[in-house]
Amino acid sequence: MFNRIKRIVIGRPLRSNELHSQKLNNLKALAILSSDALSSVAYGPEQILIVLATVGVLAFWYSLPIAVGVLVLLVALILSYRQIIFAYPHGGGAYMVAKENLGKNFGLVAGGSLLIDYILTVAVSVSAGTDAITSAFPVLHPHTVAIGVGLVAVITLLNLRGLTESASILAYPVYLFVLALAILIVVGLYQVVTGQAPANAHPAIGTPVMGISLFLILKAFSSGCSALTGVEAISNAIPNFKDPAPKNAAFTLVIMGIILGALFSGIVFLAYWYGTAPAETETVLSKLGSAIFGRNVFYYFLQGTTALILVLAANTGFSAFPLLAFNLAKDKYMPRAFTVRGDRLGYSNGIITLGLASIILIIAFNGNTENLIPLYAVGVFIPFSLSQTGMIVKWLRTKPEGWGGKLLVNLAGALICYLILAIFYITKFQQVWMTLLFIPLCVFIFQKIHQHYAAVGDQLRVDPSLKIMDMKSVDNMVIVPVAGITTVVRQSLLYAKSISDHVVAVYVGSSPESIDRMEKEWEEWQTGVRLVTLLSLYRSVLGPLSEFIDTVKAKADQSGARITVIMPQFITKKWWHSFLHNQSGFLILAYLLRMKNIIVTIVPYQLKK
């Protein structure tokens, strides 16, 4: 039943040699890997206005020079990540750059930041999309969290079906959103040029503003930089592109940068010109659409596509998180389960982990986008900064042809990124202080996982000079715990006698009467196996059995013999039948598996009814 449902929901399994069919062309890659960056246009300009609104609408003209600063940073990041794509064509982005050029710990900081950032990508995107839905349909506002959780579940299932399939579905909303914003900007600019837009709704550029300060401007600038989140996703996901992957990835990155810059500039300018102020129950984009189009079909088209891309921008996280987790797991900093491809050739463990973590975050923050965005932006600007610094070190170390120009690009990017980080921690410390705990905690966990794998490797490594054929075999003492005379016990005894001449059956009884009865039945059964009976005054099977095994083991250690415990176990026909039987066998098994130098063998017997 489970497999049938799985096939319906996820689809048929794909062969390993079908991996090439899961590669993305530029059109699909632009949609699936740029949706996060493009969708941030819906809330990036609003974040600038939210900060400026604290001193009044007269300060809104500052959004224009702030937007220019954001565009300068965008250009620096696009040029920098284009260089990273060609320098590290196998993907990994900031993690690989920092690890190779700055050292392991810096790489882990970048990796941990990006993992947190991708979780926040999903949570912020879905929360913002839910805000767009509730702006158009206020009656849904009380159900924000439930809508967000449901949307994450749907996107998770889409990604479990495979990369190309999810890209084919998600490409349409992305391009429809770009079209909707392009129409909004063109119509809005037309109204401005023709005088149809209100001429007095905005303050004149240069208007003096009481209460404005450099601190506030920098805070607004850092908030606006949230529109640049997602720029790094393409450099992390180069293996998802069709060949030549680096060339296609670099081209897609540049196209994304051009579209992002144009849309961001247009929205900031129109929001300024129309005097659009942020509100708690309606987004700036919704107000702008209403002012330009009115509440007609074009407005609802804009809101619908905005809601879709904000929700589906989460797909950037679902594309990049599993690949980053794979790279960390390959380097033994995350569990090896993240290196395994699922039925549809995607890294399904990473996809499921991301979905669950995002749902927890949405519930914890009650779906409040504004509270999540500062964490989100800091999470991405830490790897931004480290990747820029790593590339600076790389150019200084290798000095390839034309390295001077490349160095200047990365140097400019690094200085701006570090400035923005400093602004974030100074101006929004109460909202971002958690990153100072979470990121070091991630690095600590990575190192502990790596230490574990290193320790396991040392213990499992074999010296080929020690030949098995030269090693002497040792005696094998077999212990079979029995609960009565049954078919399962018979099968286990026959197996035990096939591997050793020294077999002992052990029965734990709760009363002298039950022990006497078992001894008589055992003698009549004539198994040829000695029975040891143990009395348990407290009705515990594990206690007396473990003491007996400890005693036998101590003698075996002195003589150099091996101890094998054979566990008889019947398997019920239906899964729910197992709840009708006691689980003492599993408790014994769990205890034995933790004992040193004890071999444990399960002899299963499948029930037919």
Residue pairs with C-beta under 8 A, 6 or more apart in sequence:
6 343
9 157
9 160
9 161
10 157
10 160
10 161
10 342
10 343
10 344
11 161
11 162
11 165
11 343
11 344
12 343
13 343
13 344
14 21
14 22
14 162
14 343
14 344
14 345
16 341
16 345
18 345
19 345
21 164
22 162
22 163
22 164
22 240
22 344
22 345
22 346
23 164
23 240
23 241
23 242
23 243
24 32
24 33
24 163
24 164
24 167
24 240
24 241
24 242
25 242
25 248
26 241
26 248
26 251
26 252
26 255
27 171
28 164
28 167
28 168
28 171
29 167
29 234
29 237
29 240
29 241
29 248
29 249
29 252
30 174
30 252
30 255
30 256
31 167
31 170
31 171
31 174
31 175
32 163
32 166
32 167
32 170
32 171
32 174
32 315
32 316
32 319
33 233
33 234
33 237
33 240
33 252
33 256
33 316
33 319
33 320
34 174
34 230
34 233
34 234
34 252
34 256
34 259
34 260
34 316
35 170
35 174
35 230
35 309
35 312
35 313
35 315
35 316
36 121
36 125
36 229
36 230
36 233
36 313
36 314
36 315
36 316
36 317
37 227
37 228
37 229
37 230
37 231
37 233
37 256
37 260
37 316
38 174
38 177
38 178
38 230
38 256
38 259
38 260
38 263
38 309
38 313
39 125
39 128
39 177
39 230
39 309
39 310
39 312
39 313
40 226
40 227
40 228
40 229
40 230
40 260
40 313
41 181
41 227
41 260
41 263
41 264
41 267
42 128
42 132
42 283
42 285
42 306
42 309
42 310
43 128
43 226
43 227
43 283
43 310
43 369
43 373
44 70
44 224
44 225
44 226
44 227
44 228
44 264
45 63
45 67
45 224
45 227
45 264
45 267
45 268
45 271
45 284
46 271
46 278
46 283
46 284
46 285
47 220
47 223
47 224
47 226
47 227
47 373
48 63
48 66
48 67
48 220
48 221
48 223
48 224
48 268
49 60
49 63
49 271
49 276
49 277
49 278
49 284
50 223
50 278
50 370
51 216
51 219
51 220
51 223
52 59
52 60
52 62
52 63
52 216
52 220
53 59
53 60
53 277
53 278
54 216
55 209
55 210
55 211
55 212
55 216
56 209
56 210
56 211
57 203
57 275
57 277
58 203
58 207
58 209
59 203
59 209
59 212
59 216
60 202
60 203
60 271
60 272
60 275
60 277
61 202
61 203
61 204
61 205
61 206
61 207
61 272
62 209
62 212
62 217
62 220
63 220
63 224
63 268
63 271
63 272
64 205
64 268
64 269
64 272
66 217
66 220
66 221
66 224
67 224
67 264
67 265
67 268
67 269
69 221
69 224
70 221
70 224
70 225
70 227
70 228
70 264
71 261
71 264
71 265
72 416
73 225
73 228
73 413
73 416
73 417
73 420
74 228
74 231
74 257
74 260
74 261
74 264
75 257
75 261
76 409
76 412
76 413
76 416
77 228
77 231
77 232
77 257
77 384
77 413
78 231
78 253
78 254
78 256
78 257
79 409
79 413
80 387
80 388
80 391
80 409
80 410
80 413
81 93
81 231
81 232
81 234
81 235
81 253
81 387
82 250
82 253
82 254
83 391
83 406
83 409
83 410
84 93
84 97
84 235
84 387
84 391
85 234
85 235
85 238
85 246
85 249
85 250
85 253
86 246
86 250
87 97
87 391
87 394
88 96
88 97
88 100
88 235
88 238
89 238
89 245
89 246
90 96
90 238
90 239
91 235
91 236
91 237
91 238
91 239
91 323
91 327
92 236
92 323
92 324
92 327
93 114
93 232
93 235
93 236
93 324
93 383
93 387
94 110
94 111
94 113
94 114
94 232
94 235
94 236
94 383
94 384
94 386
94 387
94 390
95 107
95 110
95 111
95 114
95 236
95 324
95 327
95 328
95 383
96 107
96 327
97 110
97 386
97 387
97 390
97 391
97 394
98 106
98 107
98 109
98 110
98 383
98 386
98 387
98 389
98 390
99 106
99 107
99 108
99 110
99 111
99 331
100 107
100 390
100 394
101 389
101 390
101 391
101 393
101 394
101 397
102 386
102 389
102 390
102 393
105 443
106 386
106 390
108 333
108 442
108 443
108 446
108 447
109 382
109 386
109 439
109 443
110 382
110 383
110 386
110 387
111 324
111 327
111 328
111 333
111 442
111 446
112 438
112 439
112 442
112 443
112 446
113 379
113 380
113 382
113 383
113 435
113 439
113 442
114 232
114 236
114 320
114 324
114 379
114 380
114 383
115 321
115 324
115 325
115 328
115 442
116 375
116 379
116 435
116 438
116 439
116 442
117 229
117 376
117 379
117 380
117 383
118 316
118 317
118 320
118 321
118 324
118 354
119 317
119 321
119 354
119 357
119 358
119 361
120 361
120 372
120 375
120 376
120 379
121 229
121 230
121 313
121 314
121 316
121 317
121 376
122 152
122 155
122 314
122 317
122 318
122 354
122 355
122 358
123 148
123 358
123 361
123 362
123 365
123 372
123 376
124 369
124 372
124 373
124 376
125 310
125 311
125 312
125 313
125 314
125 316
125 317
126 148
126 151
126 152
126 155
126 310
126 311
126 314
126 358
126 362
127 144
127 148
127 362
127 365
127 367
127 368
127 369
127 372
128 310
128 369
129 151
129 306
129 307
129 308
129 309
129 310
129 311
129 312
129 313
130 144
130 147
130 148
130 151
130 307
130 311
130 367
131 144
131 283
131 310
131 369
132 283
132 285
132 286
132 303
132 306
132 307
132 310
133 140
133 147
133 303
133 307
134 140
134 141
134 144
134 147
134 281
135 281
135 282
135 283
135 286
135 303
136 286
136 300
136 303
136 304
136 307
138 281
140 147
141 281
144 366
144 367
145 362
145 363
145 366
145 367
148 362
148 367
149 359
149 362
149 363
151 311
151 314
152 314
152 355
152 358
152 359
152 362
153 355
153 359
155 311
155 312
155 314
155 315
155 318
155 355
156 318
156 351
156 352
156 354
156 355
158 165
158 166
158 169
158 170
158 315
159 166
159 315
159 318
159 319
159 346
159 351
160 342
160 344
160 346
160 348
160 351
160 352
161 344
162 344
162 345
162 346
163 240
163 319
163 345
163 346
165 344
166 315
166 318
170 312
170 315
173 305
173 308
173 309
173 312
174 309
174 312
176 305
176 308
177 305
177 306
177 308
177 309
178 259
178 263
179 305
180 301
180 302
180 305
180 306
181 263
181 266
181 267
181 302
182 263
183 298
183 302
184 266
184 267
184 270
184 288
184 289
184 292
184 293
184 302
185 262
185 263
185 266
185 267
185 270
187 292
187 293
188 197
188 266
188 270
188 273
188 274
188 288
188 292
189 266
189 269
189 270
190 196
191 197
191 292
192 270
192 273
197 273
197 274
198 274
198 275
201 273
201 274
201 275
202 272
202 273
202 274
202 275
215 426
215 427
218 423
218 427
219 423
219 427
219 428
221 420
221 423
222 377
222 420
222 423
222 424
222 427
222 428
223 373
223 374
223 377
225 377
225 381
225 420
226 373
226 376
226 377
227 260
227 264
228 380
229 376
229 377
229 380
230 313
230 316
230 380
231 253
231 256
231 257
231 260
231 384
232 380
232 383
232 384
232 387
233 316
233 319
233 320
234 249
234 252
234 253
234 256
235 249
235 253
236 320
236 323
236 324
237 249
237 319
237 320
237 323
238 245
238 246
238 249
239 245
239 323
240 319
240 323
241 248
241 249
241 252
242 248
267 285
267 288
270 276
270 288
270 292
271 284
271 288
274 288
274 291
274 292
276 284
276 287
276 288
276 291
277 284
277 287
278 284
279 287
283 306
285 302
285 306
286 303
286 306
289 298
289 299
289 302
289 303
290 299
293 299
293 302
314 358
317 354
317 358
318 351
318 354
318 355
321 350
321 351
321 353
321 354
322 338
322 346
322 347
322 349
322 350
322 351
322 354
323 347
323 350
325 334
325 338
325 347
325 349
325 350
325 353
326 338
326 339
326 347
326 350
328 334
328 338
328 446
329 335
329 336
329 337
329 338
329 339
330 339
331 450
332 449
332 450
332 453
332 454
333 446
333 447
333 449
333 450
334 446
334 449
335 449
337 349
338 347
338 349
338 350
338 353
339 347
340 347
340 348
340 349
341 347
341 348
342 348
342 349
342 351
361 372
365 371
365 372
371 431
374 424
374 428
374 431
374 432
375 431
375 432
375 434
375 435
377 424
378 421
378 424
378 425
378 432
378 435
379 435
381 417
381 420
381 421
381 424
382 421
382 435
382 439
384 413
384 417
385 414
385 417
385 418
385 421
388 410
388 411
388 413
388 414
388 417
389 410
389 414
391 406
391 410
392 407
392 410
392 411
392 414
395 403
395 406
395 407
395 410
396 407
400 406
424 432
425 432
474 560
474 561
474 562
475 500
475 502
475 559
475 560
475 561
475 562
476 499
476 500
476 502
476 561
476 562
476 564
477 500
477 502
477 504
477 552
477 556
477 561
477 562
477 563
477 564
478 496
478 499
478 500
478 502
478 503
478 504
478 564
478 565
478 566
479 503
479 504
479 505
479 506
479 548
479 549
479 552
479 563
479 564
479 565
479 566
480 489
480 492
480 493
480 496
480 503
480 504
480 505
480 506
480 529
480 565
480 566
480 568
481 505
481 506
481 507
481 508
481 541
481 545
481 565
481 567
481 568
481 588
482 489
482 492
482 505
482 506
482 507
482 531
482 568
483 489
483 507
483 568
483 584
484 518
485 521
485 522
485 525
486 568
487 605
488 568
488 569
488 570
488 603
488 605
489 505
489 568
491 568
491 603
491 605
492 566
492 567
492 568
492 603
493 503
493 505
493 527
493 529
495 566
495 601
495 603
496 503
496 529
496 566
497 503
497 528
497 529
499 564
500 564
503 529
503 530
504 529
504 530
504 531
504 532
504 552
505 522
505 527
505 529
505 530
505 531
505 532
506 531
506 532
506 533
506 534
506 545
506 548
507 515
507 518
507 522
507 531
507 532
507 533
507 534
508 533
508 534
508 535
508 536
508 541
508 544
508 545
509 515
509 518
509 533
509 534
509 535
509 536
510 535
510 536
510 537
510 539
511 535
512 535
515 533
515 535
518 531
518 533
519 531
519 533
522 531
532 548
534 544
534 545
534 548
535 544
536 543
536 544
541 584
541 587
541 588
542 584
542 587
542 588
542 591
545 588
546 591
549 563
549 565
549 592
549 595
549 598
552 563
553 563
553 595
553 597
553 598
555 561
556 562
556 563
557 597
562 597
562 599
563 597
563 598
563 599
564 598
564 599
564 600
564 601
565 592
565 598
565 599
565 600
565 601
566 601
566 602
566 603
567 585
567 588
567 589
567 592
567 600
567 601
567 602
567 603
568 585
568 603
568 605
569 585
569 602
569 603
569 604
569 605
570 604
570 605
570 606
570 607
571 604
571 605
571 606
571 607
572 578
572 580
572 581
572 607
573 606
573 607
573 608
573 609
577 607
589 600
589 602
592 598
592 600
593 600
